[in-house]
């Protein structure tokens, strides 16, 4: 064997060196495991944040859609109100015209009545003269 000609002290030192090297490797492996665990934890946190962001974006999308629908409903209601206001305006104009026509007819009727009164007064006055 090769180690037969190496002194026991050297063998012990070599063994100690190998043990220290192995211990260093074990520490490096433990450090690498810790770092890998840290990166795994960071990746998990990033996934969690990405999920939260996706949920927030979906909530914003849904709210935007809700506002779009509400805006469309408001536009439809405004158009219906405009049509109703236009119909009311036409009805008002027709009512004003009808009122004016009724007033004109009433005035004409009042003129006829006044003419009839005048005629009756004239007839009465003629009858008074005849009776005298």
TORDO-694598 format. One record per atom (N, C-alpha, C): atom name; z, x, y. Coordinates in steps of 0.1 Angstrom, whole numbers. Layout:
BEGIN
<'CA', <Z, X, Y>>
...
//
This chain:
BEGIN
<'N', <0, 8, -12>>
<'CA', <0, 0, 0>>
<'C', <0, 9, 12>>
<'N', <-5, 3, 23>>
<'CA', <-6, 10, 35>>
<'C', <7, 12, 42>>
<'N', <16, 2, 41>>
<'CA', <29, 3, 48>>
<'C', <38, 12, 41>>
<'N', <35, 18, 29>>
<'CA', <44, 27, 22>>
<'C', <46, 40, 30>>
<'N', <36, 45, 38>>
<'CA', <38, 57, 45>>
<'C', <44, 55, 59>>
<'N', <46, 42, 63>>
<'CA', <52, 39, 76>>
<'C', <67, 38, 75>>
<'N', <73, 44, 84>>
<'CA', <88, 44, 84>>
<'C', <93, 30, 85>>
<'N', <105, 27, 79>>
<'CA', <111, 14, 80>>
<'C', <113, 9, 95>>
<'N', <116, 19, 104>>
<'CA', <118, 15, 118>>
<'C', <105, 10, 124>>
<'N', <94, 17, 121>>
<'CA', <81, 13, 126>>
<'C', <77, 0, 120>>
<'N', <80, -2, 107>>
<'CA', <77, -15, 101>>
<'C', <85, -26, 108>>
<'N', <97, -23, 111>>
<'CA', <105, -33, 118>>
<'C', <100, -36, 132>>
<'N', <95, -26, 139>>
<'CA', <90, -27, 152>>
<'C', <76, -35, 151>>
<'N', <68, -32, 141>>
<'CA', <56, -39, 139>>
<'C', <59, -54, 136>>
<'N', <68, -56, 128>>
<'CA', <72, -70, 124>>
<'C', <77, -77, 136>>
<'N', <85, -70, 144>>
<'CA', <90, -76, 157>>
<'C', <79, -79, 166>>
<'N', <69, -70, 167>>
<'CA', <57, -73, 176>>
<'C', <49, -85, 171>>
<'N', <47, -85, 157>>
<'CA', <40, -97, 152>>
<'C', <48, -110, 154>>
<'N', <61, -109, 153>>
<'CA', <70, -121, 155>>
<'C', <69, -125, 170>>
<'N', <69, -115, 179>>
<'CA', <68, -118, 193>>
<'C', <55, -124, 197>>
<'N', <44, -118, 190>>
<'CA', <31, -123, 193>>
<'C', <30, -138, 187>>
<'N', <35, -140, 176>>
<'CA', <35, -153, 170>>
<'C', <43, -163, 179>>
<'N', <55, -158, 184>>
<'CA', <63, -166, 193>>
<'C', <55, -169, 206>>
<'N', <48, -159, 211>>
<'CA', <40, -161, 223>>
<'C', <29, -172, 220>>
<'N', <23, -171, 208>>
<'CA', <12, -180, 204>>
<'C', <18, -194, 203>>
<'N', <31, -195, 197>>
<'CA', <37, -208, 196>>
<'C', <40, -214, 210>>
<'N', <45, -205, 219>>
<'CA', <47, -210, 233>>
<'C', <34, -214, 240>>
<'N', <24, -206, 238>>
<'CA', <11, -210, 243>>
<'C', <6, -223, 237>>
<'N', <8, -225, 224>>
<'CA', <4, -238, 218>>
<'C', <12, -249, 224>>
<'N', <25, -247, 225>>
<'CA', <33, -258, 231>>
<'C', <29, -261, 245>>
<'N', <26, -250, 253>>
<'CA', <22, -252, 267>>
<'C', <9, -260, 267>>
<'N', <-1, -256, 258>>
<'CA', <-13, -263, 257>>
<'C', <-11, -278, 253>>
<'N', <-2, -280, 244>>
<'CA', <1, -294, 240>>
<'C', <7, -302, 252>>
<'N', <16, -295, 260>>
<'CA', <22, -302, 272>>
<'C', <11, -305, 282>>
<'N', <2, -295, 284>>
<'CA', <-9, -297, 294>>
<'C', <-18, -308, 289>>
<'N', <-21, -308, 276>>
<'CA', <-30, -319, 271>>
<'C', <-23, -332, 272>>
<'N', <-10, -333, 270>>
<'CA', <-3, -346, 272>>
<'C', <-3, -350, 287>>
<'N', <-2, -340, 295>>
<'CA', <-2, -343, 310>>
<'C', <-16, -349, 313>>
<'N', <-27, -342, 308>>
<'CA', <-40, -347, 311>>
<'C', <-43, -361, 305>>
<'N', <-37, -363, 293>>
<'CA', <-38, -376, 287>>
<'C', <-31, -387, 296>>
<'N', <-20, -383, 301>>
<'CA', <-12, -392, 309>>
<'C', <-20, -395, 322>>
<'N', <-26, -384, 328>>
<'CA', <-34, -386, 340>>
<'C', <-46, -395, 337>>
<'N', <-52, -393, 326>>
<'CA', <-64, -401, 322>>
<'C', <-60, -416, 320>>
<'N', <-48, -418, 314>>
<'CA', <-43, -432, 312>>
<'C', <-40, -438, 326>>
<'N', <-34, -431, 335>>
<'CA', <-32, -436, 348>>
<'C', <-44, -439, 356>>
<'N', <-55, -430, 354>>
<'CA', <-68, -433, 361>>
<'C', <-74, -445, 355>>
<'N', <-73, -448, 342>>
<'CA', <-78, -460, 336>>
<'C', <-71, -472, 341>>
<'N', <-58, -471, 342>>
<'CA', <-50, -482, 348>>
<'C', <-54, -485, 362>>
<'N', <-56, -474, 370>>
<'CA', <-60, -477, 384>>
<'C', <-74, -483, 385>>
<'N', <-83, -478, 376>>
<'CA', <-97, -483, 375>>
<'C', <-96, -498, 372>>
<'N', <-87, -502, 362>>
<'CA', <-86, -516, 358>>
<'C', <-81, -524, 370>>
<'N', <-71, -519, 377>>
<'CA', <-66, -526, 389>>
<'C', <-77, -527, 399>>
<'N', <-84, -517, 402>>
<'CA', <-95, -518, 411>>
<'C', <-106, -528, 407>>
<'N', <-109, -528, 394>>
<'CA', <-119, -538, 389>>
<'C', <-113, -552, 391>>
<'N', <-100, -554, 388>>
<'CA', <-94, -567, 390>>
<'C', <-94, -571, 405>>
<'N', <-91, -561, 414>>
<'CA', <-92, -564, 428>>
<'C', <-106, -568, 433>>
<'N', <-116, -560, 428>>
<'CA', <-129, -563, 431>>
<'C', <-134, -577, 426>>
<'N', <-129, -581, 415>>
<'CA', <-132, -594, 409>>
<'C', <-126, -605, 418>>
<'N', <-113, -602, 422>>
<'CA', <-107, -612, 431>>
<'C', <-114, -614, 444>>
<'N', <-119, -602, 449>>
<'CA', <-126, -603, 462>>
<'C', <-140, -610, 460>>
<'N', <-146, -608, 448>>
<'CA', <-159, -615, 445>>
<'C', <-156, -630, 444>>
<'N', <-146, -633, 437>>
<'CA', <-143, -648, 436>>
<'C', <-139, -654, 449>>
<'N', <-132, -647, 458>>
<'CA', <-128, -652, 471>>
<'C', <-141, -654, 479>>
<'N', <-150, -644, 479>>
<'CA', <-162, -644, 486>>
<'C', <-171, -656, 481>>
<'N', <-171, -659, 468>>
<'CA', <-178, -670, 463>>
<'C', <-172, -683, 468>>
<'N', <-159, -683, 468>>
<'CA', <-151, -695, 472>>
<'C', <-155, -698, 487>>
<'N', <-155, -687, 495>>
<'CA', <-158, -689, 509>>
<'C', <-173, -693, 511>>
<'N', <-182, -688, 503>>
<'CA', <-196, -692, 503>>
<'C', <-197, -707, 501>>
<'N', <-190, -712, 490>>
<'CA', <-191, -726, 487>>
<'C', <-185, -734, 498>>
<'N', <-173, -729, 504>>
<'CA', <-167, -737, 515>>
<'C', <-176, -737, 527>>
<'N', <-183, -726, 529>>
<'CA', <-192, -726, 541>>
<'C', <-204, -735, 538>>
<'N', <-209, -736, 526>>
<'CA', <-220, -745, 523>>
<'C', <-215, -759, 524>>
<'N', <-203, -762, 520>>
<'CA', <-198, -776, 521>>
<'C', <-196, -779, 536>>
<'N', <-191, -769, 544>>
<'CA', <-190, -772, 559>>
<'C', <-203, -774, 565>>
<'N', <-213, -766, 561>>
<'CA', <-227, -768, 567>>
<'C', <-232, -782, 563>>
<'N', <-230, -786, 551>>
<'CA', <-235, -800, 546>>
<'C', <-227, -811, 554>>
<'N', <-214, -809, 556>>
<'CA', <-206, -819, 563>>
<'C', <-211, -819, 578>>
<'N', <-214, -808, 584>>
<'CA', <-218, -807, 598>>
<'C', <-232, -814, 599>>
<'N', <-241, -812, 589>>
<'CA', <-254, -819, 590>>
<'C', <-252, -834, 588>>
<'N', <-243, -838, 579>>
<'CA', <-241, -853, 578>>
<'C', <-235, -858, 591>>
<'N', <-226, -851, 597>>
<'CA', <-220, -855, 610>>
<'C', <-231, -856, 621>>
<'N', <-240, -846, 621>>
<'CA', <-251, -846, 631>>
<'C', <-259, -859, 629>>
<'N', <-263, -862, 616>>
<'CA', <-271, -874, 613>>
<'C', <-264, -886, 617>>
<'N', <-251, -887, 614>>
<'CA', <-243, -899, 618>>
<'C', <-242, -900, 633>>
<'N', <-240, -889, 640>>
<'CA', <-240, -889, 655>>
<'C', <-253, -894, 661>>
<'N', <-264, -889, 655>>
<'CA', <-277, -894, 660>>
<'C', <-279, -909, 657>>
<'N', <-275, -913, 646>>
<'CA', <-276, -928, 643>>
<'C', <-267, -936, 652>>
<'N', <-255, -931, 655>>
<'CA', <-246, -937, 665>>
<'C', <-252, -938, 679>>
<'N', <-259, -927, 683>>
<'CA', <-265, -926, 696>>
<'C', <-276, -937, 697>>
<'N', <-284, -937, 686>>
<'CA', <-295, -947, 686>>
<'C', <-289, -961, 686>>
<'N', <-278, -964, 679>>
<'CA', <-272, -977, 679>>
<'C', <-267, -980, 693>>
<'N', <-261, -970, 700>>
<'CA', <-256, -972, 713>>
<'C', <-267, -975, 723>>
<'N', <-278, -968, 722>>
<'CA', <-289, -971, 731>>
<'C', <-295, -985, 728>>
<'N', <-296, -989, 716>>
<'CA', <-300, -1002, 712>>
<'C', <-290, -1013, 718>>
<'N', <-277, -1010, 717>>
<'CA', <-267, -1019, 722>>
<'C', <-268, -1020, 737>>
<'N', <-271, -1009, 744>>
<'CA', <-272, -1009, 759>>
<'C', <-284, -1018, 762>>
<'N', <-295, -1015, 755>>
<'CA', <-308, -1023, 758>>
<'C', <-305, -1038, 755>>
<'N', <-298, -1041, 745>>
<'CA', <-295, -1055, 741>>
<'C', <-287, -1061, 752>>
<'N', <-277, -1054, 757>>
<'CA', <-268, -1059, 767>>
<'C', <-276, -1061, 780>>
<'N', <-284, -1051, 784>>
<'CA', <-292, -1053, 796>>
<'C', <-301, -1065, 795>>
<'N', <-307, -1067, 783>>
<'CA', <-316, -1079, 781>>
<'C', <-308, -1092, 782>>
<'N', <-296, -1092, 776>>
<'CA', <-287, -1104, 777>>
<'C', <-283, -1106, 792>>
<'N', <-280, -1096, 799>>
<'CA', <-276, -1098, 813>>
<'C', <-288, -1103, 821>>
<'N', <-300, -1098, 818>>
<'CA', <-313, -1103, 825>>
<'C', <-315, -1117, 822>>
<'N', <-313, -1121, 809>>
<'CA', <-314, -1136, 805>>
<'C', <-304, -1144, 812>>
<'N', <-291, -1139, 813>>
<'CA', <-281, -1146, 819>>
<'C', <-284, -1148, 834>>
<'N', <-289, -1138, 840>>
<'CA', <-293, -1139, 855>>
<'C', <-304, -1149, 856>>
<'N', <-314, -1148, 847>>
<'CA', <-325, -1158, 848>>
<'C', <-319, -1173, 847>>
<'N', <-310, -1174, 837>>
<'CA', <-304, -1187, 835>>
<'C', <-296, -1192, 847>>
<'N', <-289, -1182, 853>>
<'CA', <-281, -1186, 865>>
<'C', <-291, -1190, 877>>
<'N', <-303, -1183, 878>>
<'CA', <-312, -1187, 888>>
<'C', <-318, -1201, 885>>
<'N', <-320, -1204, 873>>
<'CA', <-325, -1218, 869>>
<'C', <-314, -1228, 873>>
<'N', <-302, -1225, 869>>
<'CA', <-291, -1234, 872>>
<'C', <-290, -1236, 887>>
<'N', <-291, -1225, 895>>
<'CA', <-290, -1226, 909>>
<'C', <-301, -1234, 915>>
<'N', <-313, -1232, 909>>
<'CA', <-325, -1240, 914>>
<'C', <-322, -1255, 911>>
<'N', <-317, -1257, 899>>
<'CA', <-314, -1271, 895>>
<'C', <-303, -1277, 905>>
<'N', <-293, -1270, 908>>
<'CA', <-283, -1275, 918>>
<'C', <-289, -1278, 931>>
<'N', <-298, -1269, 936>>
<'CA', <-304, -1271, 948>>
<'C', <-313, -1283, 948>>
<'N', <-320, -1285, 937>>
<'CA', <-329, -1297, 936>>
<'C', <-320, -1309, 935>>
<'N', <-309, -1309, 928>>
<'CA', <-300, -1321, 927>>
<'C', <-294, -1324, 941>>
<'N', <-290, -1313, 949>>
<'CA', <-285, -1316, 962>>
<'C', <-296, -1322, 971>>
<'N', <-308, -1317, 970>>
<'CA', <-319, -1323, 978>>
<'C', <-321, -1338, 974>>
<'N', <-321, -1340, 961>>
<'CA', <-322, -1354, 956>>
<'C', <-311, -1363, 962>>
<'N', <-299, -1357, 961>>
<'CA', <-287, -1365, 966>>
<'C', <-288, -1367, 981>>
<'N', <-293, -1357, 988>>
<'CA', <-295, -1359, 1003>>
<'C', <-305, -1369, 1006>>
<'N', <-316, -1369, 998>>
<'CA', <-327, -1379, 1000>>
<'C', <-321, -1393, 997>>
<'N', <-313, -1394, 986>>
<'CA', <-308, -1407, 983>>
<'C', <-298, -1412, 993>>
<'N', <-291, -1403, 999>>
<'CA', <-281, -1407, 1010>>
<'C', <-289, -1412, 1022>>
<'N', <-301, -1406, 1025>>
<'CA', <-309, -1411, 1036>>
<'C', <-315, -1424, 1033>>
<'N', <-319, -1426, 1021>>
<'CA', <-325, -1439, 1017>>
<'C', <-314, -1450, 1017>>
<'N', <-303, -1447, 1014>>
<'CA', <-293, -1458, 1013>>
<'C', <-288, -1461, 1027>>
<'N', <-290, -1453, 1037>>
<'CA', <-286, -1456, 1050>>
<'C', <-297, -1463, 1057>>
//
